[in-house]
């Protein structure tokens, strides 16, 4: 494991109340999750899982759009809880988002190039309009476009893939340390998906940017990722190097996800969602996957599995991990 971290998510929890203040119920959307990004080398970490597993909530906490109810997030050795050291401009220079639907990121009444200029000027990476245009042109060229092509045009004049590349260029304006991409290819034509994920790999190496890639598309996650974290009902259940984790899953849920990944020649454009998503499963004090797991035994219904280290930066939270066939004992 790395000695130093660019980002640390340590035992983070986020709760929401569903159904009103008086009669509503608490749901733990993110349940004691720990992850990290190394400081010495840029990586692409994919966070995968079905709809509602906590992927987006976790990343909104990293973006400071939600405040954790427990645990700590640390960026460049500065805890988010340390309000005195928080500089909003510096934070936005360091951490940039890319959202799912690029058409929702740009007003149809404003030219898209104006967003790039505003980012450069407001975040202090350009001191004049001319510098902002130079910065925008450089960023656009990094994604296969240019200011000459984009200038003066509105979002409706671009395809979804083109506009998502403009979104990526906007994120590159500040030369961030981390880009958080929330389902960035979900709203894009299938023929353009690989262009976008290839771009992430190129930008990681060219600018030494780490990516957190939130996705349900395991085929692109397998291709683009250095590491993968699997979430289920708000809990981290498996983590490790991408190829090793997906070729040899250690958790039954990861195994189930992998069965939904298309093989060569197959098409797979739909999100994998398990039936009967119920809030009560988030509140289970035993293994949350136990009610659906074909390997479950009595021990799975008695308590939460502890972390099992599998070596090579892999870990799994399972009483019956498939990697080794070992069974955790419980006091």
Buried (B, 14 or more C-beta within 10 A) or exposed (E): EEEEBBBBBBEBBBBBEEEEEEEEEBBBBBBBBBBBBBBEEBBBBBBBBBEBBBBBBBBBBBBBEBEBBBBBBBBBEBBBEEEEEBEEEBBBBBBBBBBBBBBEBBEEEEBBBBBBBBBBBEBEBBEEEEBBBBBBBBBBBBBBBBBEBBBEBEBEEBEBBBBBBBBBBBBBBBBBBBBBBBBBBBBBEEEBBBBBBEBBBEBBEEBEBBBBBBBBBBBBBBBBBBBBBBBBBBBBBBBBBBEBBBEBBBBBBBBBBBEBBEEEEEEBEEEBEBEEEEBEBBBBEBBBBBBBBEBBEEBBBEBBBEEBEBEEBBBBBBBBBBBEEBEBEEE
